[in-house]
Amino acid sequence: MTILVVASIDNNPYNGVPRAVPGMVKALEEAMLAENEQNRIAFVNTRDILIETIDCQIVPLKYTLDEMPTEFKRPDLVIFHEVYYPAFICLGNDCKKYGIPYIIIPHGCLTKEALEIKKWKKRLGNELLFKKFVMGAETLQFLSPGEKRRTIFKKDGFIGLNGVDDRGEVHISNNKPYTVYTYIGRMDMHIKGLD
């Protein structure tokens, strides 16, 4: 199986999507290789920035499937992270043209609350470009039941998780009789839940 993962991210390790995508790519790569050595996965970043934590990156000349390296010109599956990037439209059209299924993981960008930000720009973009792209997906992967319920497009989907970065066990020397657990992150209940 050949999977192409597409995102538009930077190297900011503290932002949601740039944090989640490398973990997902790594998990997919490990799972696929464990299953069959013939499996392949590649990552394309439409920002033309190399992501430090992803080894299987390819840099196409243009964002069309025909410009990908030979083994990724006709992948078995394409996974898009988020929606509102024009380069995704070209790749989505290629997927439809060649009969390649694709999944979109919106990361909260299709919820009613998220669409209130720059709403006229997004409404126009949805009508002209992005609605066709979203509705053409095989399915959507949501991060929570709340995100699925509040998404404006009524499209089949399933609940999945973000990628995780497993850094192994952490050992803390503590002379205190109790352990303190701390969470650093954000809570955005209306769009994503706990991030």
N, C-alpha and C positions, 0 to 999 in steps of 0.2 A: 504494500500500500504506500502511496505517496501523498503526503499532506503538505500544503503550502499555507503558512500562517502569515497574515497581513495585518499590519498595524501602523499607526503614525505616532511614534513615541520618541522621547529623548532619554537621556541617562539619569534623570532625576529619580533616585531611589525612594523618595518620600511621597510621591504622587501615586494615586491609585492604579491607573492603567499601566504606566511604565514600571510599576512594581509587580503587577500581576502577570504581564505577558511573558517576561523571561522565565518565571516559575512554571507557567503552563507549557511553554515550549520545551523546557528541560524535562518536565514530567512526561509529556507526550513522546519525546525522543527516547527516554529510558524505557517506557512501556512498549513502544513499538519495536525497539531493538531487542528487547527481552523476548518478544513474541516471535520475531523473524528477522534475521540479519539483512534480508532484502528490502525491508521497510526503509523509507526515506522521509525526512522532514526538512523543510527549509523555512526560513523566516525572511520576510521582505519588509523593510521599514520605508514607508513613503516619504519620510522626512530626509532621506539620504544621510542619516547619522548612523554610524556603526554603534551598536549597543554592546557595551563592554562585557555583559554577562551572558551573551548568546553566541554560541560557537557556529551554529549552522546557518549563518546569514548569507544571502546572495544579494547582489546589487545589480538589478537589471538596468539597461539603458533607458527603457521606457516602461511604463507600468501597463504592459499587455502580456498575456501569457506567451505570445510568440517571441517575446524578447527575453524570456527566462532561459536558464540553462536547459539543455536538452531533456534531462530527466524530470524537469518540472514544467515543461510546456503543456503537458496534459495530466495534471495531478488527479488523484482519485477524489480529493476533497480539498476545499479552500475554506479557511476559517478567518473571518474578518473580526477585528476588535474595534468596536464603536462603528459609527455610521457616517458622520458628516465630513467626509474627505473626498474631494472630486476624483482622486486617483482610484478610489474604490469603485466608482461607477464604471470606469473602463475595464477593470478586472472582472467586475460582476457581469458586464455585458459579454466579455469573453467566455465566462463560465456558462452563460446561457447559450451562447453560440455553439460551444463544443459539448454541451450536455453534461457539464461538470457540476455536481451539487456543491452548494456552499452554505455555511452556517454563519450567522452574525451573533456576536456577543456584544450587546449594546452598552454594557457597563452603566446603565441608568440613563443614557442620553435620550431614550425614547419615552420617558415617563412624562406625564402631564406637567409636573413641576419643573422638570429640566427644560421643557419646551417653552416655558414662560420666559426664559432667558433668551434674549434676541429673537422674540417670538415671530416677528414679521419676516425676518430673514429666513428663519427655519420653516415657516409656513409656505413661503414661496419656493424654497428649496425642496421641500417635501412634495409639493404639487408638480414641480418640473422634473426633478431627478430622483430624489431619495425614496419616495414611496414605491416606485417600481423596483428599485434595488432591494428594499426590505421585503416586499411581497414576493419577490423572486427567489428568496432564500429557501432552502430546504426546511429549515427550522431556525428558531431563535433560542439562544441559551441565556437564561436569566440568572441573576445572582441571588435572588430571593423571591418568595411568593408575592411579596408586596410589589416588587418591580414588575413582575409578570402581570399582576392585576392592574397596575396603573399605566401600562404601556399603551400608547394611543393606537397603534396598529393591531388589529385583531388577527394575529398570526399564531399558528401553532408554535409551541415552544416547550422547553423543559428547564428545570432548575438544576444548575451546575455550580461548581465552585470556582473561585479564582485560583490561579497557580499559587503554589506555596514554595517558599525557600527553606528547605530543611538544612539547617546548619549543624545538625547533630546535637548531642547532649551538651548542656551548659552546666558546669559545676561551679557552685558558688560556696566559698568558705564563709560560714556564718556561725558565730558563737552564740547567737540569740536562740532562745527556746522556740521560736516560731519563724515561719517563712512569710515574706511579704511578696505578693504578686502585684505587678503594675502593668497597666495597659497604656500605651501611647498611640494615639490615633485620633480619628474623628468619628463622630456619630452624626450621620445625615439620615435621619429616619424617613424623610419624605422621598428621597431618591434611591439610596442604596442600602440603607440599614447601617450596620456597623462596618466601617472601612478600616 
